[in-house]
Amino acid sequence: MNRSKRSLPLFCALTLLALATPGFSQDHPTLESADWKLSFDGQYKLRGQFDSGKNFVGDDIADREWLSHRARIGMAAAHTSGTKVVVRFQDVRVWGEETHASGQPVLSNGALGMDIHEAYALVPLGVQGLSLQLGKQEIILDQHRIVGNLDWTMRARRFDAARLRYAQDAWDVSGFAALITERDAVDGDGHVPAGGAGDVYFGGVHGKYAVGKIAKVSLMSLARKNDTAVKTANELRLTEGLFAEGKVADVSFMAEFYQQLGHLGDKDISASMLGVRAAYSLPAPGTPTVGLFFEDLSGDGNAPNAFELNYGTNHRWYGEMDYFLAFGKDTLQRGLRDMGVTLSASPAAGLSVGLDVHLFATHALAGDALKAAGDKQPETDLGKEVDVRLLWKFQKGASLHVLYGLFQPGEGMRSVKKIAADATLTTEHLCVVTLDTAF
């Protein structure tokens, strides 16, 4: 396409310029007084992305292409008492989005891409390792499965939350409460609709214990409450789970299980998720590693039985092409079964390569969902995805990440993506090149 021919050379030129620039990053600059230390950090991330439409129809390898960036600047003021205040601003936008109807660049704009990524205060509470963190903040539990910062996306995720945390020796225990959606506030600048219903709350407790250098074991109990005026969408979802990860000799492992209870409208929630991963690193140059994984998220077409990942970083687990980000919408509440193999190696200093193969499938329909489908079961095979990755850390604080993904759809994608029975399913392609710099 003509747009691809314009943007690809531009991105390549910018990347080559960055690679050739010496002294690309440095340690955090700081200012100090007797009681305070003020430090600064920043990041610029530029990404070129090309895909074939993500719709499984058509034969164009590069149907869409665009450039986007993230620019962040942050400051942290730390007192000798342990009190700390952090503020990070960011600008996230697609290149060329600010264009007047005439086609000319906009000279002034509403800065819709400008935002505060984080703004919080951390206050020590007089006991070693005990603190309270208040404000807009990232929250990551374990390996991002249920709660993560979704840093793959340019805007990333943060929570308006209060978090009480004790981290000392082998223990890391915390409790937090976050307001996800506010609909009732009296808001002078008009950002919050007055008198609306639909507040969403999220929080819970999480505890992790390190078993020497062998393993880490976690327990969590979380709750999400959606107070909406639509009775069928009124929700209280409780997530209880166990997570373990570790390494013995050259074998690393991860296992987790979660159960969800509560209610969705007048129906009881009953859903679960199981995940198991293991990898073996060969004692050879470049540390070649081979791994296997299996994950199963419940679902039968009925929303109360579909496992929801709350606010996890799903990109981390279910394929680089991001076909399964919104559970259970992306599989129509039919759950997901994902199994496959991973290969990785580090052939040179600062350079790592990897390959992942996913086999995706849904579960069969049951109950009301099966009746609504006329007692006819749809195909469950969603298809296969192959992802190839390269990460080159070419300077301190600077890296180049190249990704290519290929998705061959199965017949199950017809019902999930509403593709006509007489349409030919086509393979989807994705290429992403990201230049990431930080100080």
Secondary structure, 3 states (H helix, E strand, C coil): CHHHHHHHHHHHHHHHHHHHCCCCCCCCCEEECCCEEEEEEEEEEEEEEEECCCCCCCCCCCCEEEEEEEEEEEEEEEECCCCEEEEEEEEEEECCCCECCCCCECCCCCCCCEEEEEEEEEEECCCCCEEEEEEEECCCCCCCCCECCCCCCCCCCCEEEEEEEEEECCEEEEEEEEEEECCCCCCCCCCCCCCCCCEEEEEEEEEEEEECCCEEEEEEEEEEEEECCCHHHCEEEEEEEEEEEEEECCEEEEEEEEEEEEEECCEEEEEEEEEEEEEEECCCCCCCEEEEEEEEECCCCCHHHCCCCCECCHHHCCCCCCCCCCCCHHHCCCCEEEEEEEEEEEEECCEEEEEEEEEEECCCCCHHHHHHCCCCCCCCEEEEEEEEEEEEEEECCEEEEEEEEEEEECCHHHHHHCCCCCCCCCCEEEEEEEEEEEC
